[in-house]
Amino acid sequence: MASKRVGKHTWSYSGQVRILAGAAVAGPKEGEGQLKGKFDHTYPDLYAEQDSWEKAERKMMEDAVNKAVEKAGLQMNQIDTFLAGDLLNQNISASFTARQNQLPLIGMFGACSASMLTLSTGAALVDAGFSDHAVVAVSSHNATAERQYRYPTEYGGQKPPTAQWTVTGSGAGVVGRGTTGPILRYATMGKVVDMGVKNPFDMGAAMAPAAAETIEVHFQDTGLTPADYDLIITGDLAGVGHPIATELLAKKGLELGDIFQDCGLMIYNDEQESFAGASGCASSALVMYAHILEEMNQGRLSRVMVVATGALMNPVSYQQGESIPCIAHAVTLETDVVSGGEKG
């Protein structure tokens, strides 16, 4: 099967490209949440033995990349391309990580959608033969993101219940041709959707329409139905945005039921203060590389769609009263059972 475009916005990969290995590292709060025990490393504090939060985030991405390459049984000099993104101005976590690992960098900004933006593009490069192995990675850090986009942690400002808690951590994957790991089948690239939300403390409501748009387009382009999936999971809509996306999809005739879940509701437990739930590039990345890969490798999930959502504003745009443009990119993973035609 050759790679091709199907429909208007979906890439169909050849079926030869896989996530050979993944790694996820997490901050202390995330390490005590619902995914406790699944991370490759949990840091005891937000500094990760560095002298600033920004350096800590960079260290986390470096650690995730190094661990993913190690788990894939490769050396760093066998990686052809590094695709990475984060939330900080000019993608500095990705850039400084690339300075350290000395890999050819494609820096990608998609806000919290960057986990699937990097994965989909990395898979395309491998499928087309431009890379034998690509590493994809994203990171976020509660303290760095909060002081850039909202109020610095030290300020102690009160937040409304619609706010979300930016995840501290990093996730990385190694994409290449091989015989193990989930197969990358489809990527549906999202369009910018802006419904006029201006509140940076209500990201879920802002991003939900973009998620619903991409999911609807995916089914239109591929001819698949919700019944073909074991899990359809959004990135970080959390407690406010996920019900909105569910309602919007139902109005389009897409009743997803229990298979429709959200990464922002899977990071923290009920005893942890997280307002509406998790957000940040690492929200979907931690669930993807610490949980979903394991579930697929163990045969408990056979076809999964991960729909990472992103709010494409910056501090200047929202301070000047602009609304928040949002986007969602979807990637479909499947096991050899599905690829062999036993599902869907």
C-alpha positions in Angstrom: 0.0 0.0 0.0 1.4 3.4 -1.0 1.0 6.6 1.0 -1.6 8.9 -0.4 -4.1 11.6 0.4 -7.7 10.5 1.0 -10.5 13.0 1.0 -9.5 16.7 1.5 -7.4 16.8 4.6 -6.3 13.2 5.5 -3.0 11.5 4.8 -3.1 7.7 4.5 0.3 6.2 5.3 1.6 3.1 3.6 1.3 0.8 6.6 5.0 0.4 6.9 5.7 3.1 9.5 5.5 2.6 13.2 6.1 4.1 16.5 9.1 1.9 17.4 9.4 3.2 21.0 8.1 6.0 23.2 9.1 7.6 26.4 7.4 10.0 28.9 8.9 11.9 31.8 6.7 13.8 34.3 6.7 16.3 37.1 6.0 15.4 40.7 2.2 16.2 40.5 1.8 14.2 37.4 3.7 11.4 38.8 1.2 11.1 41.6 -1.9 11.2 39.3 -3.8 8.6 37.4 -0.8 7.4 35.4 1.4 6.9 38.4 4.0 4.2 37.8 3.8 4.4 34.0 6.4 7.1 33.4 10.0 6.5 32.5 11.0 9.0 35.1 9.3 11.3 37.6 11.1 14.3 38.9 10.9 15.1 42.6 10.3 18.8 42.0 9.7 21.4 39.2 13.4 22.3 38.9 14.6 18.8 37.8 18.0 19.7 39.3 18.3 22.9 37.1 18.4 26.5 38.2 15.3 27.8 36.3 12.0 26.3 35.3 12.8 26.9 31.6 16.0 24.9 31.9 14.0 22.2 33.7 11.6 21.9 30.8 14.5 21.6 28.4 16.0 18.9 30.6 12.8 17.0 30.6 12.6 17.0 26.8 16.2 15.9 26.5 15.6 13.1 28.9 12.5 11.9 27.0 14.3 12.0 23.7 17.3 10.1 25.1 15.1 7.5 26.7 12.9 6.9 23.6 16.0 6.4 21.4 17.5 4.0 23.9 14.2 2.0 24.1 14.2 1.8 20.3 17.6 0.1 20.5 19.2 2.9 18.5 22.0 5.4 18.9 21.5 9.1 18.5 23.6 9.1 15.3 21.0 6.8 13.7 18.3 9.5 14.0 17.9 11.5 10.8 15.4 14.2 11.9 14.1 15.7 15.2 10.7 17.3 15.1 9.8 19.1 18.3 7.5 21.7 19.8 6.6 23.4 23.1 4.7 26.4 24.4 7.5 28.9 25.0 8.3 31.8 22.8 10.2 30.8 19.7 10.1 27.1 20.7 13.1 27.5 23.0 12.7 24.1 24.7 12.9 22.3 21.3 15.7 24.5 20.0 18.0 24.1 23.1 17.3 20.4 23.1 18.4 20.2 19.5 21.5 22.1 20.5 22.3 19.4 23.0 21.5 16.3 20.8 22.9 17.8 17.6 20.1 16.4 15.4 18.6 18.2 12.4 15.7 20.1 13.8 12.3 20.9 12.4 10.8 23.1 15.1 7.0 23.0 15.0 4.5 25.2 16.9 1.0 24.0 17.2 0.5 24.9 20.8 -1.0 21.8 22.6 -1.7 20.2 19.2 2.1 19.8 18.7 2.2 16.2 19.9 0.2 15.0 16.8 1.6 17.7 14.5 5.1 16.4 15.1 4.1 12.7 15.0 2.1 13.1 11.7 4.9 15.0 10.0 7.6 12.7 11.2 5.7 9.7 9.9 5.2 11.4 6.5 9.0 12.0 6.3 9.7 8.4 7.1 7.0 7.1 4.7 8.4 9.2 1.9 11.9 8.1 2.5 13.3 11.4 3.6 14.2 9.9 7.0 14.9 6.4 8.2 14.3 7.3 11.8 12.7 10.4 13.2 12.3 11.5 16.8 9.2 13.5 17.7 8.9 15.3 21.0 6.9 17.9 22.9 7.1 19.4 26.4 5.3 21.8 28.7 5.9 23.0 32.2 3.3 24.4 34.6 5.6 27.2 35.9 7.0 28.3 32.5 3.6 28.3 30.7 1.7 30.0 33.5 4.0 33.0 33.7 4.1 33.4 29.9 0.4 33.0 29.1 -1.5 33.9 32.3 -0.1 34.9 35.8 3.3 33.9 37.2 3.0 31.2 39.8 4.5 33.5 42.4 1.7 36.0 41.9 -0.8 33.6 43.4 -3.7 34.9 41.4 -7.1 33.2 41.7 -8.3 31.2 38.8 -11.9 30.3 37.7 -13.1 26.7 37.6 -12.9 26.7 33.8 -9.1 27.1 34.0 -6.8 24.1 33.4 -3.6 23.0 35.0 -0.6 23.0 32.6 1.1 19.6 32.7 4.8 19.4 33.6 6.6 16.8 31.5 7.7 15.6 28.1 6.9 12.8 25.7 8.9 11.5 22.8 8.6 8.8 20.2 10.8 7.2 17.6 9.2 6.8 14.2 10.6 4.3 11.6 10.1 1.2 9.7 10.1 -2.0 11.7 8.1 -5.0 12.9 7.1 -3.8 16.4 5.0 -1.0 17.7 1.7 0.5 16.6 1.3 1.3 12.9 0.6 4.8 11.8 -2.3 4.7 9.4 -4.0 8.1 9.0 -3.4 11.7 9.9 -6.2 14.3 9.5 -4.8 17.8 9.5 -7.0 20.4 11.2 -8.1 23.8 10.0 -8.1 26.9 12.3 -11.5 27.3 14.0 -12.2 30.5 16.0 -15.6 30.8 17.7 -14.8 34.1 19.3 -13.7 32.9 22.8 -11.2 35.4 24.3 -10.7 34.1 27.8 -7.3 32.4 28.3 -8.8 30.7 31.4 -11.3 28.8 29.3 -9.2 26.9 26.8 -11.5 23.9 26.7 -14.5 25.8 25.4 -12.2 27.5 22.8 -10.7 24.3 21.4 -13.7 22.0 21.5 -15.2 23.1 18.1 -11.8 22.5 16.4 -11.7 19.0 17.8 -15.2 18.3 16.6 -14.4 19.7 13.2 -11.3 17.4 12.7 -13.1 14.3 13.9 -16.0 14.9 11.5 -13.6 15.5 8.6 -11.6 12.3 9.5 -14.7 10.1 9.2 -15.8 11.9 6.0 -12.4 11.4 4.4 -11.7 7.9 5.4 -15.2 6.3 5.3 -14.6 4.9 8.8 -17.1 5.1 11.6 -16.8 5.4 15.4 -17.5 1.6 15.6 -14.1 1.1 13.9 -12.3 2.5 16.9 -11.5 1.2 20.4 -10.6 4.7 21.6 -11.0 8.3 20.3 -9.2 10.6 22.6 -8.8 14.4 22.5 -5.8 16.2 23.8 -6.7 18.6 26.5 -10.3 19.7 26.4 -10.8 18.6 30.0 -14.0 19.0 32.0 -15.3 22.0 30.2 -14.4 21.3 26.6 -14.9 17.6 26.3 -18.7 17.7 27.0 -18.9 20.6 24.4 -17.1 18.5 21.8 -19.4 15.5 22.6 -22.5 17.7 22.1 -21.2 19.2 18.8 -20.4 15.8 17.4 -23.8 14.4 18.4 -25.4 17.3 16.5 -23.4 16.1 13.4 -24.8 12.6 13.9 -21.6 11.2 15.5 -22.5 9.5 18.8 -19.1 8.3 20.2 -20.2 7.1 23.6 -17.7 5.6 26.0 -14.9 5.3 23.5 -14.7 9.1 23.4 -12.3 10.3 26.1 -9.9 13.2 26.9 -6.3 13.2 28.0 -6.9 16.3 30.1 -9.1 14.1 32.3 -6.6 11.2 32.6 -3.6 13.0 34.2 -4.7 14.1 37.6 -6.8 12.3 40.2 -9.8 13.6 42.1 -7.7 14.5 45.2 -5.4 16.8 43.1 -6.4 20.4 42.4 -6.4 20.8 38.6 -9.5 23.0 38.1 -11.1 21.7 34.9 -8.3 19.3 34.2 -4.9 19.1 32.5 -3.6 21.0 29.5 -0.3 21.7 27.8 1.7 19.9 25.1 2.6 17.2 27.6 -1.1 16.4 28.4 -1.6 14.4 25.2 2.0 13.4 25.0 2.1 11.8 28.5 -1.1 9.8 27.8 0.1 8.8 24.4 3.7 7.7 25.2 3.1 6.4 28.7 -0.3 4.8 28.4 -1.7 4.4 24.9 1.4 2.8 23.4 1.5 0.3 26.3 -2.1 -0.6 25.9 -1.6 -1.2 22.1 1.6 -3.1 22.5 -0.2 -5.3 25.1 -3.1 -5.9 22.8 -5.7 -4.1 24.9 -6.4 -1.5 22.2 -6.2 -2.2 18.5 -7.2 1.1 16.7 -6.9 4.5 18.4 -7.4 8.0 17.1 -5.5 10.7 19.1 -6.8 14.3 18.4 -4.5 16.8 19.9 -6.0 20.3 20.3 -4.2 23.6 20.4 -5.0 27.3 21.2 -2.9 29.4 18.7 -2.8 32.6 20.6 0.2 34.3 22.2 0.4 36.8 25.1 0.3 39.8 22.8 -2.7 38.7 20.8 -5.0 38.1 23.8 -3.8 41.2 25.6 -4.8 43.2 22.6 -8.3 41.7 22.7 -8.0 39.1 19.9 -10.1 36.0 20.1 -8.3 32.6 20.3 -7.8 30.7 17.0 -7.8 26.9 17.7 -6.7 23.8 15.8 -6.8 20.0 16.2 -4.7 17.4 14.4 -5.7 13.7 14.5 -3.5 10.6 14.1 -4.8 7.0 13.8 -2.7 4.2 15.2 -3.5 0.5 14.7 -2.0 -2.8 15.6 -1.1 -5.7 13.2 -4.5 -7.3 13.9 -6.3 -4.3 12.4 -3.8 -4.0 9.6 -4.4 -7.6 8.7 -8.1 -6.8 8.1 -9.7 -8.2 11.2 -11.3 -4.9 12.3 -13.1 -2.2 10.4 
